Amino acid sequence: MMADVQVIFEDVISKILLLENEQINDNVSRDNLEEWDSMTHLALISELEQVFDIILSDDDVTEIKTIGDIKKTLNKYEIKVK
């Protein structure tokens, strides 16, 4: 059985965006997190695609601006994250 999707999601976010789990919320964005630059964005997309075995569309990649957006996008791919 695959590990808990929520745990995997939080691990990816904390590893790539350098956040503690309690800092992860839907409002964290590219605008308010200095570490989330264009290179980090690509690393984040790549890691999400790898761990969840999906390919995000170009539109998905450009529309992701917040952690909430990431969750919405993953939900489109049947990956349920709270």
ABEGO torsion letter per residue (X at the ends): XBBBAAAAAAAAAAAAAGBBAAABBAABBAAABAABBAAAAAAAAAAAAAAAGBBBBAAAAAABABAAAAAAAAAAAGBBBX
